[in-house]
Amino acid sequence: DSLDETEDVSLFDADEENTRRPKQKKIKHPLASFFHLFFRVSAILVYILCELISSSFIACMVTIILLLSCDFWAVKNITGRLLVGLRWWNQVDDDGKSHWVYESRKAGQGKKSASDAESRIFWLGLITCPIIWVIFAFSALFSFKVKWLVSKRSRHLQVPRAPCQQTSTMSSLAPCKGAR
């Protein structure tokens, strides 16, 4: 079981150009950029406004979990690839051995290179949202609502789960950055 193996594979099969262009400031993938932030920000807003939205703790918890799961899927499969050229997956060989495959877009793929604006949107969204969840955890802790962090009937049960989910997404992208 080798977790450090990387494989150099093409991120885009067709239409590769080997010309070098400066990065553009224009957002080439506005829909991907929107959804990259939408799921993360929506989960935070549902957490903050959960008592106003619904009196049901279960409905709020399920909504937050679904939004964070959609965020994980979008980052892993779409926004990571389109906005910064990173993606990963697990591949099982014929012997049943599991291998992680990490990809990053090669420098100089011409039109396919990410713009600075998209890269900033991607990394700022990926880093700031878990920090916000950690702030929520400390605010619950320091407001002497420690039981809410572990209670079955409290919206603060989400606080430990959310940064864990989002940090796992961020840590999965780290090996991709080095795969060339």
Disulfide bonds with the S-S distance in Angstrom:
none
